[in-house]
Amino acid sequence: MTRLSVEMLAADTVEPITSAGHARLGIAVLAGIAVIVLLITRFKLHAFLALTIGSLALGAFAGAPLDKTIVSFTTGLGSTVAGVGVLIALGAILGKLLADSGGADQIVDTILAKAGGRAMPWAMVLIASVIGLPLFFEVGIVLLIPVVLMVAKRGNYSLMRIGIPALAGLSVMHGLIPPHPGPLVAIDAVHANLGITLALGVLVAVPTVIVAGPVFSRHAARWVDVQAPDLMVPARASEDLEKRPSFGATLATMLLPVVLMLAKALVDIVVDDPADMTQRVFDVVGAPLIALLAAVIVGMFTLGRAAGFTKDRIATTVEKSLAPIAGILLIVGAGGGFKQTLIDSGVGRMILEISEDWSIPALLLAWLIAVAIRLATGSATVATISAAGLVAPLAADMSTAHTSLLVLAIGAGSLFFSHVNDAGFWLVKEYFGLDVGQTVKTWSVMETIISVVAGGLVLLLSLVI
């Protein structure tokens, strides 16, 4: 084993890596990411397998022994799943209860009944943002598409005027707001405070979604003036139900985990005394696991029972919610393994040492790295996981607020310019009946606006907090 390999694998090594070591590790990183990109794009391999093979390739290119690389990968996979796996599962259960009970339909119908004319795009972005809190992006699209098509047809609106705000709301939630998988993994990787990240994420998300949604939709509607396609609109869940949850109960259930986590963050700031009983109580009830678990248990009554579900029906709903997230959990776990392989091979320390001589801010560096991986792989989650692993050492000397901003910078970069290697691109294209060029002019540009505006707001916030 070479001296370089020993340096890279020794956990207690603090000596700077040599210039030759920097070059070798840099090549190893590029090669490892290139393997992942090639496997996903060229060979259409599942992201879990691509990340696993890419991690092994990274270790091999860095000159690390294979057995040590395997240990790094499995350790990272295990710690990541342990950190965020349960949260992803609880989020999936809450989302399934919301959809199957007709609670989502109740939110949609109530808001649409109050909106009309010029207010409709704003209503759509509000609906998507609220619905998007507990739902994965793909699930949110499937849930909202029937509503988008119905509103566009009945109101004789341009499809882009209604669709873009809805997509913007879902995408911003997906990239910036926990408990979505990407932000959760980044928070875990850089050891950020979840409550503060959530609070700052909302602060960044509101202006971002306004610019990328209702404002941009005016231009998108002129560039691509299409009407809602005459496609088979999927039946809504509530059409098969005799009753459904009330608007107030549904909204309260969806916002419960957010309120609990924000309350914990606020108490941490105001009290700032670990021995204080109030802070200890909020540390428990505001913990992501407890907050989401509480929302799921409450949702079984306010959503499931309110819709007339029996105990067996609720149990079936919970069971069905878990199967689709198996792939997500494996991808997130493998991404954590890739991150740990990066750290153990010395890549994180290398970036920390090199960045000391750069004039580029750490937040901008994190955004650029996430952008590069997003463009290459097409996956916002893979981009977030990989970028978080690369820049995690930069968070060591950051304040709590700036560590949270680092998470948001990564999340913003991970949304940059979705194109043909992104499953979301094709989902939007097919549902809206667009060609590739029209999808680029609308969906891809919208994603880029979200990334740039959110990234810019993160940099501005870093100057004032």
C-alpha positions as CSV (number, residue, x, y, z in Angstrom):
1,M,0.0,0.0,0.0
2,T,1.4,3.4,-1.0
3,R,2.1,6.2,1.4
4,L,-0.7,8.2,-0.3
5,S,-3.1,5.4,0.4
6,V,-2.2,5.3,4.1
7,E,-2.6,9.1,4.3
8,M,-6.0,8.9,2.7
9,L,-7.4,6.1,4.9
10,A,-6.0,7.1,8.3
11,A,-8.9,8.7,10.1
12,D,-6.6,10.7,12.4
13,T,-4.4,12.1,9.7
14,V,-4.2,15.9,9.8
15,E,-1.2,16.6,7.7
16,P,-1.9,18.5,4.5
17,I,-2.1,16.4,1.4
18,T,0.7,17.0,-1.1
19,S,0.2,18.6,-4.5
20,A,0.6,15.2,-6.1
21,G,-2.0,13.9,-3.7
22,H,-4.4,16.7,-4.6
23,A,-4.0,15.9,-8.3
24,R,-4.6,12.2,-7.8
25,L,-7.6,12.7,-5.6
26,G,-9.0,15.2,-8.0
27,I,-8.7,12.7,-10.9
28,A,-10.3,10.0,-8.6
29,V,-13.3,12.3,-7.9
30,L,-13.8,13.1,-11.6
31,A,-13.4,9.5,-12.5
32,G,-15.8,8.3,-9.9
33,I,-18.5,10.8,-10.8
34,A,-17.8,10.0,-14.5
35,V,-18.5,6.3,-13.8
36,I,-21.8,7.2,-12.1
37,V,-22.9,9.5,-14.9
38,L,-22.0,7.0,-17.6
39,L,-23.8,4.2,-15.9
40,I,-26.9,6.3,-15.4
41,T,-27.1,8.0,-18.7
42,R,-25.5,5.6,-21.2
43,F,-26.3,2.2,-19.7
44,K,-29.5,3.2,-18.0
45,L,-28.4,1.6,-14.8
46,H,-30.4,2.2,-11.6
47,A,-28.9,5.0,-9.6
48,F,-28.4,2.7,-6.6
49,L,-26.2,0.4,-8.6
50,A,-24.4,3.3,-10.3
51,L,-23.6,5.0,-7.0
52,T,-22.4,1.7,-5.5
53,I,-20.1,1.0,-8.5
54,G,-19.0,4.6,-8.6
55,S,-18.0,4.5,-5.0
56,L,-15.8,1.4,-5.5
57,A,-14.3,3.1,-8.6
58,L,-13.5,6.2,-6.6
59,G,-11.6,4.2,-4.0
60,A,-9.8,2.3,-6.7
61,F,-8.7,5.4,-8.6
62,A,-7.6,7.0,-5.3
63,G,-5.4,4.0,-4.6
64,A,-7.3,2.8,-1.6
65,P,-7.5,-0.9,-0.7
66,L,-10.7,-2.4,-1.8
67,D,-11.6,-3.8,1.6
68,K,-11.2,-0.3,3.2
69,T,-13.4,1.2,0.4
70,I,-16.1,-1.3,1.0
71,V,-16.1,-0.5,4.8
72,S,-16.3,3.2,4.0
73,F,-19.2,2.7,1.6
74,T,-21.2,0.4,3.9
75,T,-20.6,2.6,6.9
76,G,-21.9,5.7,5.0
77,L,-24.9,3.7,3.7
78,G,-25.8,2.5,7.1
79,S,-25.5,5.9,8.8
80,T,-27.4,7.7,6.1
81,V,-30.3,5.3,6.2
82,A,-30.3,5.4,10.0
83,G,-30.4,9.2,9.9
84,V,-33.0,9.8,7.3
85,G,-34.6,6.5,6.3
86,V,-37.3,6.6,9.0
87,L,-38.1,10.2,8.1
88,I,-38.6,9.3,4.5
89,A,-40.8,6.4,5.4
90,L,-43.0,8.6,7.7
91,G,-43.2,11.3,5.0
92,A,-44.4,8.7,2.5
93,I,-47.1,7.4,4.9
94,L,-48.4,10.9,5.6
95,G,-48.4,11.7,1.9
96,K,-50.4,8.5,1.1
97,L,-52.9,9.2,3.8
98,L,-53.3,12.7,2.4
99,A,-53.9,11.4,-1.1
100,D,-56.1,8.4,-0.4
101,S,-58.4,10.1,2.1
102,G,-59.3,12.9,-0.3
103,G,-57.6,15.4,2.0
104,A,-55.4,16.7,-0.9
105,D,-58.5,17.1,-3.0
106,Q,-60.2,19.0,-0.2
107,I,-57.3,21.5,0.0
108,V,-57.3,21.9,-3.8
109,D,-61.1,22.4,-4.1
110,T,-61.3,24.8,-1.2
111,I,-58.6,27.1,-2.6
112,L,-59.9,26.9,-6.2
113,A,-63.4,27.9,-5.0
114,K,-61.9,31.1,-3.5
115,A,-59.7,32.0,-6.6
116,G,-60.4,33.0,-10.1
117,G,-59.1,35.1,-13.0
118,R,-55.7,36.6,-12.3
119,A,-55.6,35.1,-8.9
120,M,-55.6,31.5,-10.3
121,P,-51.8,31.2,-10.9
122,W,-51.2,32.4,-7.3
123,A,-53.8,29.8,-6.1
124,M,-52.0,27.1,-8.0
125,V,-48.6,27.9,-6.5
126,L,-50.2,28.0,-3.1
127,I,-51.8,24.6,-3.6
128,A,-48.6,23.0,-4.9
129,S,-46.5,24.5,-2.1
130,V,-48.8,23.2,0.6
131,I,-49.4,19.8,-1.0
132,G,-45.7,19.5,-1.8
133,L,-44.6,19.8,1.9
134,P,-45.2,16.1,2.7
135,L,-45.1,14.6,-0.8
136,F,-42.3,13.5,-3.1
137,F,-42.0,15.5,-6.3
138,E,-43.2,12.7,-8.6
139,V,-46.2,11.9,-6.3
140,G,-47.1,15.6,-6.2
141,I,-47.1,15.8,-10.0
142,V,-49.4,12.8,-10.3
143,L,-51.7,14.3,-7.7
144,L,-51.8,17.8,-9.2
145,I,-51.9,17.1,-12.9
146,P,-55.6,16.3,-13.0
147,V,-56.3,19.6,-11.1
148,V,-54.0,21.6,-13.5
149,L,-55.7,20.1,-16.6
150,M,-59.2,20.6,-15.2
151,V,-58.6,24.3,-14.2
152,A,-56.9,25.1,-17.5
153,K,-59.8,23.5,-19.5
154,R,-62.7,24.9,-17.5
155,G,-61.2,28.4,-17.1
156,N,-59.9,28.5,-20.7
157,Y,-56.4,29.3,-19.4
158,S,-53.1,28.7,-21.1
159,L,-51.7,25.4,-19.8
160,M,-48.4,27.1,-18.9
161,R,-50.1,29.9,-17.0
162,I,-51.6,27.3,-14.6
163,G,-49.0,24.5,-14.9
164,I,-45.8,26.4,-14.3
165,P,-46.8,27.8,-10.9
166,A,-47.9,24.3,-9.7
167,L,-44.6,22.8,-10.9
168,A,-42.6,25.6,-9.3
169,G,-44.3,25.1,-5.9
170,L,-43.5,21.4,-6.0
171,S,-39.9,21.8,-7.2
172,V,-39.0,24.4,-4.6
173,M,-40.4,22.3,-1.8
174,H,-38.5,19.2,-3.2
175,G,-35.1,21.0,-3.3
176,L,-35.1,23.3,-0.3
177,I,-37.5,22.2,2.4
178,P,-37.1,19.2,4.7
179,P,-38.5,16.5,5.2
180,H,-37.8,15.9,1.5
181,P,-34.9,13.4,1.0
182,G,-32.4,15.7,-0.6
183,P,-32.4,18.4,2.1
184,L,-32.5,15.8,4.9
185,V,-29.4,14.0,3.5
186,A,-27.6,17.3,3.1
187,I,-28.5,18.3,6.7
188,D,-27.2,15.0,8.0
189,A,-24.0,15.3,5.9
190,V,-23.0,18.8,7.1
191,H,-24.5,18.4,10.6
192,A,-26.9,21.4,10.1
193,N,-29.7,22.3,12.5
194,L,-32.9,21.0,10.9
195,G,-35.2,23.6,12.4
196,I,-33.0,26.6,11.4
197,T,-32.6,25.1,7.9
198,L,-36.4,24.7,7.6
199,A,-36.9,28.3,8.8
200,L,-34.3,29.7,6.4
201,G,-35.6,27.4,3.6
202,V,-39.1,28.9,3.9
203,L,-37.5,32.4,3.8
204,V,-35.7,31.6,0.6
205,A,-38.6,29.5,-0.9
206,V,-41.3,32.2,-0.8
207,P,-39.7,34.8,-3.1
208,T,-38.2,32.0,-5.3
209,V,-41.5,30.3,-5.9
210,I,-43.1,33.7,-6.7
211,V,-40.5,34.6,-9.3
212,A,-40.3,31.1,-10.9
213,G,-44.1,30.5,-10.7
214,P,-46.7,33.2,-11.3
215,V,-44.2,35.7,-12.6
216,F,-42.4,33.4,-15.1
217,S,-45.6,31.7,-16.1
218,R,-46.6,34.9,-18.0
219,H,-43.6,34.6,-20.2
220,A,-43.8,30.8,-20.5
221,A,-47.4,31.2,-21.7
222,R,-46.3,33.5,-24.5
223,W,-43.4,31.3,-25.5
224,V,-45.4,28.1,-25.5
225,D,-49.1,28.9,-26.0
226,V,-50.8,25.5,-25.6
227,Q,-54.1,24.4,-24.2
228,A,-54.6,21.4,-21.9
229,P,-54.3,18.2,-23.9
230,D,-57.3,15.9,-24.3
231,L,-55.8,13.1,-22.2
232,M,-57.4,10.7,-19.9
233,V,-57.4,12.5,-16.6
234,P,-56.8,10.0,-13.7
235,A,-59.7,9.7,-11.3
236,R,-59.3,11.6,-8.1
237,A,-59.3,9.7,-4.8
238,S,-62.3,11.5,-3.4
239,E,-64.6,10.5,-6.2
240,D,-64.8,7.0,-4.7
241,L,-65.4,8.3,-1.1
242,E,-68.6,9.1,0.6
243,K,-66.9,11.8,2.7
244,R,-63.5,13.4,3.1
245,P,-61.6,15.3,5.8
246,S,-62.3,19.0,6.4
247,F,-60.0,21.7,5.0
248,G,-59.0,22.9,8.5
249,A,-58.2,19.4,9.8
250,T,-56.2,18.5,6.6
251,L,-54.2,21.7,6.7
252,A,-53.4,21.4,10.4
253,T,-52.2,17.8,9.9
254,M,-50.0,18.7,7.0
255,L,-48.4,21.7,8.9
256,L,-48.1,19.9,12.2
257,P,-44.5,18.6,11.7
258,V,-43.4,21.9,10.3
259,V,-44.8,23.8,13.2
260,L,-43.2,21.5,15.8
261,M,-39.8,21.7,14.1
262,L,-39.9,25.4,13.8
263,A,-41.0,25.7,17.4
264,K,-38.0,23.7,18.5
265,A,-35.7,26.0,16.4
266,L,-37.3,29.1,18.0
267,V,-37.0,27.8,21.6
268,D,-33.3,26.9,20.9
269,I,-32.6,30.5,19.9
270,V,-34.6,32.1,22.7
271,V,-33.8,29.9,25.6
272,D,-30.4,28.5,24.6
273,D,-30.0,26.5,27.8
274,P,-29.8,22.7,27.4
275,A,-30.7,22.2,31.1
276,D,-33.9,24.2,30.8
277,M,-37.0,22.0,30.9
278,T,-38.8,24.0,28.2
279,Q,-36.0,23.5,25.8
280,R,-35.7,19.8,26.7
281,V,-39.4,19.3,26.0
282,F,-39.2,21.1,22.6
283,D,-36.0,19.2,21.7
284,V,-38.1,16.0,22.0
285,V,-41.4,17.1,20.3
286,G,-39.5,19.1,17.7
287,A,-37.2,16.3,16.7
288,P,-37.9,15.3,13.1
289,L,-38.7,11.7,14.0
290,I,-41.2,12.7,16.7
291,A,-42.7,15.6,14.7
292,L,-43.4,13.4,11.6
293,L,-44.5,10.4,13.8
294,A,-47.0,12.7,15.5
295,A,-48.3,13.9,12.2
296,V,-48.8,10.3,10.9
297,I,-50.6,9.2,14.1
298,V,-52.8,12.4,14.1
299,G,-53.4,11.9,10.3
300,M,-54.8,8.4,10.8
301,F,-57.7,10.1,12.7
302,T,-58.0,13.5,11.0
303,L,-57.5,12.1,7.5
304,G,-58.1,8.3,7.5
305,R,-61.0,8.0,10.1
306,A,-62.5,11.3,8.8
307,A,-62.8,9.7,5.4
308,G,-64.5,6.7,6.8
309,F,-61.5,4.4,6.6
310,T,-61.7,1.3,8.8
311,K,-58.6,0.1,10.8
312,D,-57.9,-2.4,8.0
313,R,-58.1,0.3,5.3
314,I,-55.7,2.5,7.2
315,A,-53.3,-0.4,7.7
316,T,-53.5,-1.1,3.9
317,T,-52.8,2.5,3.1
318,V,-49.7,2.6,5.3
319,E,-48.5,-0.7,3.8
320,K,-48.9,0.5,0.2
321,S,-47.1,3.8,1.0
322,L,-43.9,2.0,1.9
323,A,-43.3,-0.1,-1.2
324,P,-42.7,2.7,-3.6
325,I,-40.0,4.3,-1.5
326,A,-37.7,1.3,-1.5
327,G,-35.8,2.6,-4.5
328,I,-35.5,6.1,-2.9
329,L,-34.1,4.7,0.3
330,L,-31.6,2.6,-1.6
331,I,-30.5,5.6,-3.7
332,V,-30.2,7.8,-0.7
333,G,-28.3,5.1,1.2
334,A,-25.9,4.5,-1.7
335,G,-25.4,8.3,-2.0
336,G,-24.4,8.3,1.7
337,G,-22.0,5.5,1.0
338,F,-20.5,7.5,-1.9
339,K,-20.2,10.6,0.4
340,Q,-18.4,8.6,3.1
341,T,-16.0,7.2,0.5
342,L,-15.2,10.7,-0.6
343,I,-14.6,11.8,3.0
344,D,-12.4,8.7,4.0
345,S,-10.3,9.0,0.8
346,G,-9.4,12.5,1.8
347,V,-11.3,14.4,-0.9
348,G,-13.2,16.5,1.6
349,R,-9.9,17.6,3.3
350,M,-8.4,18.3,-0.1
351,I,-11.3,20.7,-1.0
352,L,-10.9,22.4,2.4
353,E,-7.2,22.9,1.8
354,I,-7.5,24.1,-1.8
355,S,-10.4,26.4,-1.0
356,E,-8.3,28.3,1.5
357,D,-6.4,29.7,-1.4
358,W,-9.5,30.5,-3.5
359,S,-11.4,33.7,-3.4
360,I,-14.7,31.9,-4.2
361,P,-17.2,31.8,-1.2
362,A,-17.9,28.3,0.2
363,L,-21.7,28.7,-0.5
364,L,-21.0,29.5,-4.1
365,L,-18.6,26.6,-4.4
366,A,-21.3,24.3,-3.0
367,W,-23.9,25.6,-5.5
368,L,-21.5,25.2,-8.4
369,I,-20.6,21.6,-7.5
370,A,-24.3,20.7,-7.1
371,V,-25.0,22.3,-10.5
372,A,-22.3,20.3,-12.2
373,I,-23.5,17.0,-10.8
374,R,-27.1,17.8,-11.6
375,L,-26.3,18.6,-15.2
376,A,-24.3,15.4,-15.5
377,T,-26.7,12.9,-13.8
378,G,-30.1,14.6,-14.1
379,S,-30.9,13.7,-10.5
380,A,-31.4,16.4,-7.9
381,T,-31.1,13.8,-5.1
382,V,-27.8,12.4,-6.5
383,A,-26.5,16.0,-6.9
384,T,-27.4,16.9,-3.4
385,I,-25.9,13.8,-1.8
386,S,-22.7,14.0,-3.8
387,A,-22.2,17.8,-3.3
388,A,-22.9,17.5,0.4
389,G,-20.2,14.9,0.8
390,L,-17.7,17.0,-1.1
391,V,-18.2,20.2,0.8
392,A,-19.1,18.8,4.2
393,P,-15.6,19.8,5.6
394,L,-16.3,23.4,4.8
395,A,-19.0,23.5,7.4
396,A,-16.6,22.7,10.3
397,D,-15.9,26.4,11.0
398,M,-19.3,27.8,10.0
399,S,-21.9,29.2,12.3
400,T,-25.2,27.3,12.8
401,A,-27.0,29.7,10.4
402,H,-24.3,29.5,7.7
403,T,-24.3,25.7,7.9
404,S,-28.0,25.7,7.2
405,L,-27.3,28.1,4.3
406,L,-24.8,25.6,2.9
407,V,-27.5,23.0,2.8
408,L,-29.8,25.5,0.9
409,A,-27.0,26.4,-1.5
410,I,-26.6,22.7,-2.3
411,G,-30.3,22.2,-2.7
412,A,-30.6,25.3,-5.0
413,G,-27.8,24.0,-7.2
414,S,-29.3,20.5,-7.5
415,L,-32.4,22.0,-9.3
416,F,-30.4,23.7,-12.1
417,F,-31.6,23.1,-15.7
418,S,-33.4,19.8,-15.8
419,H,-33.0,18.3,-19.3
420,V,-33.3,15.0,-21.1
421,N,-31.4,12.9,-18.5
422,D,-33.9,13.8,-15.8
423,A,-37.0,11.7,-15.3
424,G,-38.9,14.8,-14.2
425,F,-38.3,16.3,-17.6
426,W,-40.1,13.5,-19.4
427,L,-42.9,13.3,-16.8
428,V,-43.7,17.0,-17.4
429,K,-43.4,16.6,-21.2
430,E,-45.8,13.6,-21.4
431,Y,-48.4,14.9,-19.0
432,F,-48.6,18.3,-20.6
433,G,-48.4,17.0,-24.2
434,L,-45.3,19.1,-25.1
435,D,-42.4,18.4,-27.5
436,V,-38.8,18.5,-26.3
437,G,-38.2,22.1,-27.3
438,Q,-41.4,23.3,-25.6
439,T,-40.4,21.4,-22.4
440,V,-37.0,23.1,-22.4
441,K,-38.5,26.6,-22.9
442,T,-40.8,26.1,-20.0
443,W,-39.9,23.4,-17.5
444,S,-36.1,23.6,-17.9
445,V,-36.0,27.4,-17.8
446,M,-38.2,27.3,-14.7
447,E,-35.9,25.0,-12.9
448,T,-32.9,27.2,-13.8
449,I,-34.7,30.3,-12.5
450,I,-35.4,28.5,-9.2
451,S,-31.8,27.5,-8.9
452,V,-30.4,30.9,-9.6
453,V,-32.9,32.9,-7.6
454,A,-32.6,30.6,-4.6
455,G,-28.8,30.5,-4.8
456,G,-28.7,34.3,-5.0
457,L,-30.9,34.7,-2.0
458,V,-28.8,32.3,0.0
459,L,-25.7,34.4,-0.8
460,L,-27.5,37.6,0.2
461,L,-28.7,36.0,3.5
462,S,-25.1,35.0,4.2
463,L,-24.1,38.7,4.2
464,V,-26.7,39.7,6.8
465,I,-26.8,36.8,9.3
